[in-house]
Amino acid sequence: MLILAFDTSTRTISVALLEDESPLAELTLSVDRHHSETLLTAINSLLSMSNKKISQLELLSCTIGPGSFTGLRIGVATAKGFAFARDIPVAGVSTLEALACNQLSSGMFVCPLLDAKKNQVYCALYNVSAASSPEVVISDRLLDIAEIMAEINAPTTFIGEGAVKYRALLKQTLAGKAMFPAPHSNRLMAAAVGILGFRRYQEGKACNAGTLKPIYIRP
């Protein structure tokens, strides 16, 4: 199954082509949220470089939140457009779950953090020690940074732009429990979105263009 996956929920844009769970090509750009100007160009470039056509796509997978409201709307609208045009299913994936996939080999808890301003973060907690997909411990939510720190009782890897922003506070408050990955792991990769989307499809959890919608968490 040929899958087009992309993420527009953060400062970067990431697009990927996959055959089932095998990535064929991936392109990630730091565009500081100029998503409307670059997403379609990035998709067209990826298809061209991979010698693939839109008509060959069989599944779409995109992040549906949390994240930038504008970025999510652009991503979901683009997925809807492709899905309507091709009459193919689309899978919505949690931004935080896809980000947690960057640490599947870490063998500990992973806490993805996205900055939500006002000392708040979009966050979740996953156990990645014994599964091929992140296992939810705390589901996606919006919390003060102090609230999520109070939930941490074991060594945990913090990733994402929120982890970069609050790194000093996390290290000071949680002492040896707060771990941090290499800088590149803080970027969400579309290949993970595609893999998770394919698994949603296999589980019968994909939807059609009419029912796909963003999940903002914050009203």
Phi, psi and omega in degrees: 000124179274123187240134169255124181234145177204159178228132177228020189275347184236196181289341180259162167246134176227131178230147182211151170247136180224150167253105191056242181260011182258112178295133176262322181198152181211142180224124180235130184233136172269103187241004179051046172072019171275054191291323184295337182271342190237341187298307183295323177298318179296318179296314180298319179296317180296316179298316181297313181294334180267359181059041178241159180240154178303325182295345180271348183294139181241343180206142173248145177221129180216157175285142182241006177128166000282176179153199179299126181303312181295316179300317179296318180297319179297314181296313181294319179297320178295316178299318178300316181299312178297318182294318177297314184295322184262349184055053179235160180286161178224141180246127175267134186235140175296131176303317184289323178294318178297320179294322179296335179297340178296344184239027182299334182266006186283335178073022178215186177287148179232132180237099175285138180230128172244132182293125178247012180068171177055037181061025178245156178223147163278129188211164172203168177228131182233148170260121181243021186278335189218032182211157178277349175232152177300134179262123186290127172253313172235123183285168182306131178200170176252121183222156166296149182301327179294326182292318180289326177297326180292341180273351186272117182240001182215162177308129188222137175268125178260129182226161178105171183297330176292325177293324176294315182296318187255019184304311183299317180294317180298316180296319182291318186281320186261358178051235185285358181278341184265118178246156181222137183274181172298149186308323183295338180287349179279355178262133178285134182251134184294334178301321177295321177299318179294317180296314179295322178296320178297321178293323174301315180299314180297329180275001181077023184254008173286163181228183176256174185300329183288335184256351178292132178209152178288155174242102187278332186071299176286133180300000000 
